[in-house]
Amino acid sequence: MKNGKPSLIFDIRYFFGSRCSYLLDHSIIAYGRRLAWYLNSEGVSLGAYHSVYILFTTTIPVGEVEFDPYTSGDELWWLRYTKVGVPPDFPSIEPTNEVAMQGTVATLRASLPNEVARIDRADRIVREHPNGLRFLIREKEYRRYSLKIASTIAVHPDPSHMYATVIDNATGCHCETPGLPIGWYVDAFGVAASISLKDLEITHSADGRLEAVWSQRVRGGWIVGNSRVSDQKYYSKLVRRQ
């Protein structure tokens, strides 16, 4: 059993059918993790649970949310298991994404009735900035600069990307590196932990602007792949992995 301290939400996973098969719709998987990480950054907690498992089922009325008592035991203290009613032809129905997203929001609303406003806002932001939503995963302050590391959550098989923002502590000027592909988004925490200013090339232009790029060591293959810049960038607050 956990030590009694509340957990921040970190993971939402999806299942369907009588055999509880994984819902292998990668766009929905990405939506659930983006929503969980954004709510995490806003300090939203489900108590002891940091993970929500949602089973889409025809055994309860469409749109209804039911909490499964099976997860009340000490051995599953970290997991909140819920059922959401869907039509008989799920997940073949169109649009599957919308049904799943609405079911996710309904689950969270039922779990956290006092957090409805933050849940609805998070859902709106995740929908509006799917590729450009960057999750802040590390902050470190140095004598001259502050460093912020953020990651996107891509839809498989596309790679997630990591970005570094450098801030001049004296002037407040800041800049962001191009994105670096890191593969799976959860790997961003391990990669970010090893990043420091030595991994960046920082310059000040004559007009006072700050610029930063990844060092040659990083560009040369420490993180493998081709850079791709996300559109409509939007930053979360700090995401805390537990």
C-alpha positions as protocol buffer text, in pm:
chain_id: "A"
residue {
  index: 1
  type: MET
  ca { x: 0 y: 0 z: 0 }
}
residue {
  index: 2
  type: LYS
  ca { x: 120 y: 352 z: -73 }
}
residue {
  index: 3
  type: ASN
  ca { x: 226 y: 575 z: 217 }
}
residue {
  index: 4
  type: GLY
  ca { x: -107 y: 757 z: 222 }
}
residue {
  index: 5
  type: LYS
  ca { x: 8 y: 1065 z: 32 }
}
residue {
  index: 6
  type: PRO
  ca { x: -205 y: 1172 z: -267 }
}
residue {
  index: 7
  type: SER
  ca { x: -84 y: 1094 z: -616 }
}
residue {
  index: 8
  type: LEU
  ca { x: -106 y: 1317 z: -921 }
}
residue {
  index: 9
  type: ILE
  ca { x: -278 y: 1158 z: -1217 }
}
residue {
  index: 10
  type: PHE
  ca { x: -21 y: 1031 z: -1470 }
}
residue {
  index: 11
  type: ASP
  ca { x: -172 y: 763 z: -1692 }
}
residue {
  index: 12
  type: ILE
  ca { x: -503 y: 686 z: -1868 }
}
residue {
  index: 13
  type: ARG
  ca { x: -539 y: 353 z: -2049 }
}
residue {
  index: 14
  type: TYR
  ca { x: -818 y: 206 z: -2260 }
}
residue {
  index: 15
  type: PHE
  ca { x: -979 y: -137 z: -2296 }
}
residue {
  index: 16
  type: PHE
  ca { x: -1294 y: -274 z: -2458 }
}
residue {
  index: 17
  type: GLY
  ca { x: -1506 y: -587 z: -2482 }
}
residue {
  index: 18
  type: SER
  ca { x: -1577 y: -881 z: -2257 }
}
residue {
  index: 19
  type: ARG
  ca { x: -1211 y: -988 z: -2261 }
}
residue {
  index: 20
  type: CYS
  ca { x: -1080 y: -642 z: -2169 }
}
residue {
  index: 21
  type: SER
  ca { x: -868 y: -613 z: -2482 }
}
residue {
  index: 22
  type: TYR
  ca { x: -642 y: -311 z: -2523 }
}
residue {
  index: 23
  type: LEU
  ca { x: -796 y: -41 z: -2740 }
}
residue {
  index: 24
  type: LEU
  ca { x: -517 y: -8 z: -2995 }
}
residue {
  index: 25
  type: ASP
  ca { x: -623 y: 324 z: -3143 }
}
residue {
  index: 26
  type: HIS
  ca { x: -299 y: 520 z: -3115 }
}
residue {
  index: 27
  type: SER
  ca { x: -466 y: 859 z: -3148 }
}
residue {
  index: 28
  type: ILE
  ca { x: -685 y: 780 z: -2846 }
}
residue {
  index: 29
  type: ILE
  ca { x: -388 y: 643 z: -2652 }
}
residue {
  index: 30
  type: ALA
  ca { x: -204 y: 972 z: -2716 }
}
residue {
  index: 31
  type: TYR
  ca { x: -511 y: 1176 z: -2618 }
}
residue {
  index: 32
  type: GLY
  ca { x: -541 y: 991 z: -2286 }
}
residue {
  index: 33
  type: ARG
  ca { x: -176 y: 1040 z: -2193 }
}
residue {
  index: 34
  type: ARG
  ca { x: -180 y: 1406 z: -2301 }
}
residue {
  index: 35
  type: LEU
  ca { x: -488 y: 1467 z: -2090 }
}
residue {
  index: 36
  type: ALA
  ca { x: -337 y: 1286 z: -1790 }
}
residue {
  index: 37
  type: TRP
  ca { x: -7 y: 1476 z: -1813 }
}
residue {
  index: 38
  type: TYR
  ca { x: -178 y: 1812 z: -1853 }
}
residue {
  index: 39
  type: LEU
  ca { x: -399 y: 1748 z: -1548 }
}
residue {
  index: 40
  type: ASN
  ca { x: -88 y: 1630 z: -1363 }
}
residue {
  index: 41
  type: SER
  ca { x: 79 y: 1963 z: -1436 }
}
residue {
  index: 42
  type: GLU
  ca { x: -227 y: 2139 z: -1296 }
}
residue {
  index: 43
  type: GLY
  ca { x: -197 y: 1945 z: -970 }
}
residue {
  index: 44
  type: VAL
  ca { x: -506 y: 1726 z: -1020 }
}
residue {
  index: 45
  type: SER
  ca { x: -516 y: 1422 z: -792 }
}
residue {
  index: 46
  type: LEU
  ca { x: -737 y: 1112 z: -770 }
}
residue {
  index: 47
  type: GLY
  ca { x: -619 y: 1040 z: -418 }
}
residue {
  index: 48
  type: ALA
  ca { x: -394 y: 734 z: -403 }
}
residue {
  index: 49
  type: TYR
  ca { x: -451 y: 650 z: -769 }
}
residue {
  index: 50
  type: HIS
  ca { x: -213 y: 779 z: -1036 }
}
residue {
  index: 51
  type: SER
  ca { x: -358 y: 566 z: -1319 }
}
residue {
  index: 52
  type: VAL
  ca { x: -708 y: 540 z: -1465 }
}
residue {
  index: 53
  type: TYR
  ca { x: -805 y: 229 z: -1661 }
}
residue {
  index: 54
  type: ILE
  ca { x: -1122 y: 273 z: -1868 }
}
residue {
  index: 55
  type: LEU
  ca { x: -1315 y: -26 z: -2002 }
}
residue {
  index: 56
  type: PHE
  ca { x: -1561 y: 57 z: -2280 }
}
residue {
  index: 57
  type: THR
  ca { x: -1842 y: -194 z: -2243 }
}
residue {
  index: 58
  type: THR
  ca { x: -2194 y: -271 z: -2365 }
}
residue {
  index: 59
  type: THR
  ca { x: -2294 y: -418 z: -2028 }
}
residue {
  index: 60
  type: ILE
  ca { x: -2406 y: -80 z: -1893 }
}
residue {
  index: 61
  type: PRO
  ca { x: -2612 y: 198 z: -2059 }
}
residue {
  index: 62
  type: VAL
  ca { x: -2441 y: 414 z: -2322 }
}
residue {
  index: 63
  type: GLY
  ca { x: -2261 y: 706 z: -2160 }
}
residue {
  index: 64
  type: GLU
  ca { x: -2295 y: 571 z: -1806 }
}
residue {
  index: 65
  type: VAL
  ca { x: -1986 y: 555 z: -1581 }
}
residue {
  index: 66
  type: GLU
  ca { x: -1942 y: 279 z: -1327 }
}
residue {
  index: 67
  type: PHE
  ca { x: -1657 y: 236 z: -1080 }
}
residue {
  index: 68
  type: ASP
  ca { x: -1531 y: -119 z: -1039 }
}
residue {
  index: 69
  type: PRO
  ca { x: -1482 y: -225 z: -673 }
}
residue {
  index: 70
  type: TYR
  ca { x: -1224 y: -482 z: -783 }
}
residue {
  index: 71
  type: THR
  ca { x: -951 y: -220 z: -753 }
}
residue {
  index: 72
  type: SER
  ca { x: -1024 y: -136 z: -391 }
}
residue {
  index: 73
  type: GLY
  ca { x: -766 y: -379 z: -255 }
}
residue {
  index: 74
  type: ASP
  ca { x: -422 y: -281 z: -130 }
}
residue {
  index: 75
  type: GLU
  ca { x: -244 y: -464 z: -413 }
}
residue {
  index: 76
  type: LEU
  ca { x: -397 y: -222 z: -668 }
}
residue {
  index: 77
  type: TRP
  ca { x: -375 y: 101 z: -470 }
}
residue {
  index: 78
  type: TRP
  ca { x: -234 y: 284 z: -774 }
}
residue {
  index: 79
  type: LEU
  ca { x: -518 y: 201 z: -1018 }
}
residue {
  index: 80
  type: ARG
  ca { x: -870 y: 341 z: -1061 }
}
residue {
  index: 81
  type: TYR
  ca { x: -1070 y: 102 z: -1281 }
}
residue {
  index: 82
  type: THR
  ca { x: -1389 y: 231 z: -1444 }
}
residue {
  index: 83
  type: LYS
  ca { x: -1644 y: 117 z: -1700 }
}
residue {
  index: 84
  type: VAL
  ca { x: -1805 y: 341 z: -1961 }
}
residue {
  index: 85
  type: GLY
  ca { x: -2112 y: 233 z: -2157 }
}
residue {
  index: 86
  type: VAL
  ca { x: -2077 y: 238 z: -2538 }
}
residue {
  index: 87
  type: PRO
  ca { x: -2292 y: 123 z: -2836 }
}
residue {
  index: 88
  type: PRO
  ca { x: -2273 y: -245 z: -2942 }
}
residue {
  index: 89
  type: ASP
  ca { x: -2061 y: -171 z: -3250 }
}
residue {
  index: 90
  type: PHE
  ca { x: -1782 y: 4 z: -3057 }
}
residue {
  index: 91
  type: PRO
  ca { x: -1497 y: 40 z: -3154 }
}
residue {
  index: 92
  type: SER
  ca { x: -1604 y: -2 z: -3517 }
}
residue {
  index: 93
  type: ILE
  ca { x: -1842 y: 294 z: -3499 }
}
residue {
  index: 94
  type: GLU
  ca { x: -1753 y: 637 z: -3630 }
}
residue {
  index: 95
  type: PRO
  ca { x: -1625 y: 850 z: -3481 }
}
residue {
  index: 96
  type: THR
  ca { x: -1453 y: 614 z: -3237 }
}
residue {
  index: 97
  type: ASN
  ca { x: -1223 y: 893 z: -3121 }
}
residue {
  index: 98
  type: GLU
  ca { x: -1506 y: 1119 z: -3014 }
}
residue {
  index: 99
  type: VAL
  ca { x: -1686 y: 842 z: -2825 }
}
residue {
  index: 100
  type: ALA
  ca { x: -1366 y: 753 z: -2639 }
}
residue {
  index: 101
  type: MET
  ca { x: -1276 y: 1114 z: -2562 }
}
residue {
  index: 102
  type: GLN
  ca { x: -1623 y: 1192 z: -2430 }
}
residue {
  index: 103
  type: GLY
  ca { x: -1609 y: 873 z: -2221 }
}
residue {
  index: 104
  type: THR
  ca { x: -1274 y: 980 z: -2076 }
}
residue {
  index: 105
  type: VAL
  ca { x: -1405 y: 1320 z: -1973 }
}
residue {
  index: 106
  type: ALA
  ca { x: -1719 y: 1162 z: -1828 }
}
residue {
  index: 107
  type: THR
  ca { x: -1503 y: 924 z: -1622 }
}
residue {
  index: 108
  type: LEU
  ca { x: -1288 y: 1205 z: -1484 }
}
residue {
  index: 109
  type: ARG
  ca { x: -1590 y: 1425 z: -1413 }
}
residue {
  index: 110
  type: ALA
  ca { x: -1756 y: 1143 z: -1219 }
}
residue {
  index: 111
  type: SER
  ca { x: -1434 y: 1074 z: -1029 }
}
residue {
  index: 112
  type: LEU
  ca { x: -1363 y: 1439 z: -949 }
}
residue {
  index: 113
  type: PRO
  ca { x: -1688 y: 1639 z: -935 }
}
residue {
  index: 114
  type: ASN
  ca { x: -1507 y: 1935 z: -778 }
}
residue {
  index: 115
  type: GLU
  ca { x: -1258 y: 1952 z: -1069 }
}
residue {
  index: 116
  type: VAL
  ca { x: -1504 y: 1972 z: -1359 }
}
residue {
  index: 117
  type: ALA
  ca { x: -1383 y: 2315 z: -1473 }
}
residue {
  index: 118
  type: ARG
  ca { x: -1017 y: 2207 z: -1486 }
}
residue {
  index: 119
  type: ILE
  ca { x: -1105 y: 1878 z: -1657 }
}
residue {
  index: 120
  type: ASP
  ca { x: -1307 y: 2056 z: -1926 }
}
residue {
  index: 121
  type: ARG
  ca { x: -1031 y: 2313 z: -1979 }
}
residue {
  index: 122
  type: ALA
  ca { x: -767 y: 2041 z: -2008 }
}
residue {
  index: 123
  type: ASP
  ca { x: -980 y: 1852 z: -2259 }
}
residue {
  index: 124
  type: ARG
  ca { x: -1020 y: 2167 z: -2468 }
}
residue {
  index: 125
  type: ILE
  ca { x: -647 y: 2242 z: -2468 }
}
residue {
  index: 126
  type: VAL
  ca { x: -550 y: 1884 z: -2557 }
}
residue {
  index: 127
  type: ARG
  ca { x: -796 y: 1888 z: -2845 }
}
residue {
  index: 128
  type: GLU
  ca { x: -684 y: 2230 z: -2973 }
}
residue {
  index: 129
  type: HIS
  ca { x: -307 y: 2164 z: -2949 }
}
residue {
  index: 130
  type: PRO
  ca { x: -257 y: 1791 z: -3014 }
}
residue {
  index: 131
  type: ASN
  ca { x: 85 y: 1811 z: -3178 }
}
residue {
  index: 132
  type: GLY
  ca { x: 200 y: 2142 z: -3036 }
}
residue {
  index: 133
  type: LEU
  ca { x: 125 y: 2069 z: -2670 }
}
residue {
  index: 134
  type: ARG
  ca { x: 459 y: 2052 z: -2490 }
}
residue {
  index: 135
  type: PHE
  ca { x: 487 y: 1907 z: -2143 }
}
residue {
  index: 136
  type: LEU
  ca { x: 739 y: 2066 z: -1911 }
}
residue {
  index: 137
  type: ILE
  ca { x: 929 y: 1779 z: -1745 }
}
residue {
  index: 138
  type: ARG
  ca { x: 1240 y: 1942 z: -1596 }
}
residue {
  index: 139
  type: GLU
  ca { x: 1351 y: 2281 z: -1467 }
}
residue {
  index: 140
  type: LYS
  ca { x: 1700 y: 2379 z: -1353 }
}
residue {
  index: 141
  type: GLU
  ca { x: 1842 y: 2719 z: -1264 }
}
residue {
  index: 142
  type: TYR
  ca { x: 2207 y: 2808 z: -1321 }
}
residue {
  index: 143
  type: ARG
  ca { x: 2395 y: 3125 z: -1228 }
}
residue {
  index: 144
  type: ARG
  ca { x: 2331 y: 3298 z: -1561 }
}
residue {
  index: 145
  type: TYR
  ca { x: 2059 y: 3093 z: -1725 }
}
residue {
  index: 146
  type: SER
  ca { x: 1751 y: 2889 z: -1641 }
}
residue {
  index: 147
  type: LEU
  ca { x: 1686 y: 2571 z: -1836 }
}
residue {
  index: 148
  type: LYS
  ca { x: 1346 y: 2417 z: -1909 }
}
residue {
  index: 149
  type: ILE
  ca { x: 1305 y: 2082 z: -2083 }
}
residue {
  index: 150
  type: ALA
  ca { x: 975 y: 1985 z: -2246 }
}
residue {
  index: 151
  type: SER
  ca { x: 844 y: 1697 z: -2453 }
}
residue {
  index: 152
  type: THR
  ca { x: 558 y: 1634 z: -2690 }
}
residue {
  index: 153
  type: ILE
  ca { x: 346 y: 1317 z: -2690 }
}
residue {
  index: 154
  type: ALA
  ca { x: 321 y: 1185 z: -3044 }
}
residue {
  index: 155
  type: VAL
  ca { x: 76 y: 942 z: -3198 }
}
residue {
  index: 156
  type: HIS
  ca { x: 257 y: 612 z: -3259 }
}
residue {
  index: 157
  type: PRO
  ca { x: 457 y: 540 z: -3471 }
}
residue {
  index: 158
  type: ASP
  ca { x: 565 y: 904 z: -3497 }
}
residue {
  index: 159
  type: PRO
  ca { x: 841 y: 998 z: -3249 }
}
residue {
  index: 160
  type: SER
  ca { x: 784 y: 1239 z: -2964 }
}
residue {
  index: 161
  type: HIS
  ca { x: 1014 y: 1543 z: -2959 }
}
residue {
  index: 162
  type: MET
  ca { x: 1209 y: 1715 z: -2683 }
}
residue {
  index: 163
  type: TYR
  ca { x: 1271 y: 2089 z: -2662 }
}
residue {
  index: 164
  type: ALA
  ca { x: 1501 y: 2297 z: -2443 }
}
residue {
  index: 165
  type: THR
  ca { x: 1418 y: 2656 z: -2350 }
}
residue {
  index: 166
  type: VAL
  ca { x: 1699 y: 2879 z: -2222 }
}
residue {
  index: 167
  type: ILE
  ca { x: 1618 y: 3192 z: -2021 }
}
residue {
  index: 168
  type: ASP
  ca { x: 1868 y: 3469 z: -1943 }
}
residue {
  index: 169
  type: ASN
  ca { x: 1815 y: 3530 z: -1569 }
}
residue {
  index: 170
  type: ALA
  ca { x: 1927 y: 3893 z: -1590 }
}
residue {
  index: 171
  type: THR
  ca { x: 1724 y: 4008 z: -1890 }
}
residue {
  index: 172
  type: GLY
  ca { x: 1442 y: 3756 z: -1914 }
}
residue {
  index: 173
  type: CYS
  ca { x: 1526 y: 3693 z: -2281 }
}
residue {
  index: 174
  type: HIS
  ca { x: 1452 y: 3336 z: -2381 }
}
residue {
  index: 175
  type: CYS
  ca { x: 1472 y: 3103 z: -2679 }
}
residue {
  index: 176
  type: GLU
  ca { x: 1385 y: 2747 z: -2770 }
}
residue {
  index: 177
  type: THR
  ca { x: 1589 y: 2482 z: -2949 }
}
residue {
  index: 178
  type: PRO
  ca { x: 1459 y: 2289 z: -3247 }
}
residue {
  index: 179
  type: GLY
  ca { x: 1284 y: 1967 z: -3152 }
}
residue {
  index: 180
  type: LEU
  ca { x: 1479 y: 1644 z: -3114 }
}
residue {
  index: 181
  type: PRO
  ca { x: 1308 y: 1308 z: -3170 }
}
residue {
  index: 182
  type: ILE
  ca { x: 1324 y: 1083 z: -2865 }
}
residue {
  index: 183
  type: GLY
  ca { x: 1099 y: 795 z: -2966 }
}
residue {
  index: 184
  type: TRP
  ca { x: 861 y: 699 z: -2685 }
}
residue {
  index: 185
  type: TYR
  ca { x: 739 y: 996 z: -2478 }
}
residue {
  index: 186
  type: VAL
  ca { x: 803 y: 830 z: -2139 }
}
residue {
  index: 187
  type: ASP
  ca { x: 1174 y: 815 z: -2231 }
}
residue {
  index: 188
  type: ALA
  ca { x: 1177 y: 1195 z: -2213 }
}
residue {
  index: 189
  type: PHE
  ca { x: 1215 y: 1187 z: -1833 }
}
residue {
  index: 190
  type: GLY
  ca { x: 1537 y: 986 z: -1850 }
}
residue {
  index: 191
  type: VAL
  ca { x: 1675 y: 1192 z: -2137 }
}
residue {
  index: 192
  type: ALA
  ca { x: 1584 y: 1522 z: -1970 }
}
residue {
  index: 193
  type: ALA
  ca { x: 1756 y: 1420 z: -1646 }
}
residue {
  index: 194
  type: SER
  ca { x: 2089 y: 1404 z: -1832 }
}
residue {
  index: 195
  type: ILE
  ca { x: 2053 y: 1736 z: -2019 }
}
residue {
  index: 196
  type: SER
  ca { x: 2251 y: 2040 z: -1900 }
}
residue {
  index: 197
  type: LEU
  ca { x: 2377 y: 2365 z: -2048 }
}
residue {
  index: 198
  type: LYS
  ca { x: 2684 y: 2185 z: -2186 }
}
residue {
  index: 199
  type: ASP
  ca { x: 2452 y: 2008 z: -2429 }
}
residue {
  index: 200
  type: LEU
  ca { x: 2353 y: 2342 z: -2585 }
}
residue {
  index: 201
  type: GLU
  ca { x: 2529 y: 2606 z: -2792 }
}
residue {
  index: 202
  type: ILE
  ca { x: 2405 y: 2944 z: -2666 }
}
residue {
  index: 203
  type: THR
  ca { x: 2474 y: 3274 z: -2842 }
}
residue {
  index: 204
  type: HIS
  ca { x: 2369 y: 3635 z: -2802 }
}
residue {
  index: 205
  type: SER
  ca { x: 2316 y: 3835 z: -3122 }
}
residue {
  index: 206
  type: ALA
  ca { x: 2425 y: 4197 z: -3159 }
}
residue {
  index: 207
  type: ASP
  ca { x: 2070 y: 4320 z: -3099 }
}
residue {
  index: 208
  type: GLY
  ca { x: 2047 y: 4132 z: -2769 }
}
residue {
  index: 209
  type: ARG
  ca { x: 1849 y: 3830 z: -2886 }
}
residue {
  index: 210
  type: LEU
  ca { x: 1924 y: 3490 z: -2735 }
}
residue {
  index: 211
  type: GLU
  ca { x: 1966 y: 3181 z: -2951 }
}
residue {
  index: 212
  type: ALA
  ca { x: 2028 y: 2818 z: -2858 }
}
residue {
  index: 213
  type: VAL
  ca { x: 2079 y: 2498 z: -3055 }
}
residue {
  index: 214
  type: TRP
  ca { x: 2169 y: 2145 z: -2952 }
}
residue {
  index: 215
  type: SER
  ca { x: 2542 y: 2079 z: -2931 }
}
residue {
  index: 216
  type: GLN
  ca { x: 2722 y: 1882 z: -3198 }
}
residue {
  index: 217
  type: ARG
  ca { x: 2742 y: 1582 z: -2963 }
}
residue {
  index: 218
  type: VAL
  ca { x: 2364 y: 1573 z: -2942 }
}
residue {
  index: 219
  type: ARG
  ca { x: 2310 y: 1646 z: -3311 }
}
residue {
  index: 220
  type: GLY
  ca { x: 2568 y: 1382 z: -3400 }
}
residue {
  index: 221
  type: GLY
  ca { x: 2359 y: 1093 z: -3276 }
}
residue {
  index: 222
  type: TRP
  ca { x: 2321 y: 1096 z: -2898 }
}
residue {
  index: 223
  type: ILE
  ca { x: 1953 y: 1129 z: -2976 }
}
residue {
  index: 224
  type: VAL
  ca { x: 1893 y: 971 z: -3316 }
}
residue {
  index: 225
  type: GLY
  ca { x: 1653 y: 1101 z: -3578 }
}
residue {
  index: 226
  type: ASN
  ca { x: 1547 y: 1403 z: -3776 }
}
residue {
  index: 227
  type: SER
  ca { x: 1430 y: 1725 z: -3617 }
}
residue {
  index: 228
  type: ARG
  ca { x: 1073 y: 1831 z: -3669 }
}
residue {
  index: 229
  type: VAL
  ca { x: 914 y: 2148 z: -3533 }
}
residue {
  index: 230
  type: SER
  ca { x: 565 y: 2118 z: -3388 }
}
residue {
  index: 231
  type: ASP
  ca { x: 292 y: 2364 z: -3477 }
}
residue {
  index: 232
  type: GLN
  ca { x: 77 y: 2568 z: -3239 }
}
residue {
  index: 233
  type: LYS
  ca { x: 310 y: 2518 z: -2945 }
}
residue {
  index: 234
  type: TYR
  ca { x: 147 y: 2537 z: -2602 }
}
residue {
  index: 235
  type: TYR
  ca { x: 326 y: 2465 z: -2273 }
}
residue {
  index: 236
  type: SER
  ca { x: 198 y: 2283 z: -1967 }
}
residue {
  index: 237
  type: LYS
  ca { x: 320 y: 2342 z: -1616 }
}
residue {
  index: 238
  type: LEU
  ca { x: 568 y: 2092 z: -1467 }
}
residue {
  index: 239
  type: VAL
  ca { x: 467 y: 1726 z: -1501 }
}
residue {
  index: 240
  type: ARG
  ca { x: 575 y: 1512 z: -1206 }
}
residue {
  index: 241
  type: ARG
  ca { x: 643 y: 1144 z: -1257 }
}
residue {
  index: 242
  type: GLN
  ca { x: 565 y: 932 z: -949 }
}
